[in-house]
Amino acid sequence: MANTTQKSPAKRETFNSRLMFMMAAIGSAVGLGNIWRFPYVTYDNGGGAFLIPYLVALLTAGIPILWFDFAIGHRYRASAPLAFRRMARWAEPIGWFKAGVAFFIAIYYAAILAWAGLYTVKSFNQAWGDDPESYLMNDFLKMDSSSTFSGDFVLPILVTLIAVWIFAIAVLAMNVNKGIGSLTLVFVPVLIILFVIMVVRALFLDGALEGLNAFFTPDWSALSNTSVWIAAYGQIFFSLSVGFGIMITYASYLKPRSNLTGTGMTTAFANSSFEVLAGIGVFATLGFMSVTSHVAVGDVASGGIGLAFIAFPTIINQMPMGALFGVMFFGSLFLAGITSLISIMEVVFAALSEKLGWNRATTAIVFGTIMAVLSTVMFASTSSLVILDIMDKWTNNLGIVFCAAMALLIVAWVTGRRNEIAQHLNAVSSIRVGRIWEFCAFILTPVALIIMMFNEIKSMLAEPYGGYSSAQLNLFGWGTLAVIVIAGIVLSALPYSKKTITDRIPGSDFGVPAKGRRKGEPNPLVVGAVSSSTDATSTTSTTPRS
Ligand code: PFF
């Protein structure tokens, strides 16, 4: 038996069922990106015509990279840094860069959740009054856009943000089934039900049809515009949570024989269906606003914070039974966000627990507290919106895109593990991958990502983003990226705990025996059992740790 040569490592926890894993993956994918990003990106990039590049991006990048992430996590049974290290010892920093980006996204994402939570309560009496914009900026956030960092705090946000952190840390301190598993098993269906009710309600509003017309009317000329195609790839990447290290981490908790490609397809289509539903709901609602305030839908259309915290409150004010609608809308934002927040925190915690050899609870409590403190200091302050806007732009539009492109290029073209990954997917899954998948994952998508990154850098250098001062941009944008890179290199240089098996041991399966493979099939989970024409096993150490 090949795997008898291996010393017995600590057994990795696994999700009890495929459904649980799928709910966790869908919970991560369905987030603010679906509710407040997709509708506006679609509207802004050709309306109905955008669905073509969107579908192309889903099929050529979204699903192929989701399969890639699943395969990496599942085959190497580890979070991003260790998974990459097991592929090639020097590739570990890529995993840490992902964990670093996840760290910063988590600390600001939690703040948005705190706002959504507070706005859910404020919906009852429409506490934002007649001028939701002024309320948001002056009363709620008490925004100070001029100082680099204000150091003044807003009490209600501080308290709610701490509550969000305590909740998230408590969930992640439990094992994957009790924590992530049970949470998503309840929250995802509740979110879907709540959201469907809200969309149906929106469809019965006056002007809903005008909104939908504005949303779906295709502008075919958009299809010849490169930036529209780039927007489609950007949306798919963000929306499916691929390239974040999330899907790698979650897939590492799957049982050895798990249908990766089938589950990936279901996750992707569920996510996109939710997204289209959100587009319908949001634009039906905006149609109502356009009719009641006699302006074109284009003038009221927006995305992000402006849509959720300014446009929606304005609409809720004018709507019959607005309070109920508000609770459903902000409640949905909160539910969608919390399952995404947990997924991105898990990237950080799983990586650190493997490095330090700490158990899940200790890691969650110690590092969760550090993150919570940083998050509170930055985002319960009156500088919150400025820091959030800049950090979001730099981590998402540069950080993730860079890490995703590097991961694909390095895995495919440098470590020589391309075939190994394809064979792994084929050995465990229902849908088999071949040359088309390889082309999409390892050529087309990296090219799209690199173009995206250069466009972004070009526009960032052309003029100061958002009109912010260079001190603000350097500190919260470039500074964040610098911290991620330095921390990634330092963490890669630090040794792993003796409890963690780091290297590829020929014949090992990284801790979980593969049962029930088909007759005559090489054990896909055993390193060395899958042969590959370009496989360069020599790129990694094959010596077991002592
Ligand atoms: N797919 C998520 C979304 O659409 O909002 C992307 C995401 C963002 C995941 C932030 C996790 C996260 F913390």
Boltz pocket constraint, residues with backbone or C-beta under 6 A from the ligand:
constraints:
  - pocket:
      binder: B
      contacts: [[A, 28], [A, 29], [A, 30], [A, 31], [A, 32], [A, 33], [A, 34], [A, 105], [A, 106], [A, 109], [A, 237], [A, 238], [A, 239], [A, 240], [A, 241], [A, 337], [A, 340], [A, 341], [A, 343], [A, 344]]
      max_distance: 6.0
